Amino acid sequence: MRIFELTKGVPREETYSLVDQIRRSSRSVCANIAEAWRRRRYEGSLVSKLNDAEAEAAETQVWLEFPVKCGYLDGLSRLRAVRHVRQHPGETGQYDPAP
């Protein structure tokens, strides 16, 4: 929800390009972690989905650079959001990869 709150201040004309992309990639992190957890019995599937989640987190971090460069978001807010994505990927809590 932190990403959603941060992107509320981006101008309306960026809603369907920049904001949508940031929100979709950040939500995909959560979805991939949940899917990885459901596939935890199959190590290859688990690892694949966790790699997908990590890739989506990296994409979110990159997309968060654009509102900073355009002056829509301050650098400190972006830094906090990136730190949050790294520390709480998907905000799903701890998981045990063992089935």
PyMOL commands that set and color helices and strands:
alter all, ss='L'
color gray80, all
select helices_A, chain A and resi 2-7+12-38+43-63+65-69+75-87
alter helices_A, ss='H'
color red, helices_A
deselect
rebuild
show_as cartoon
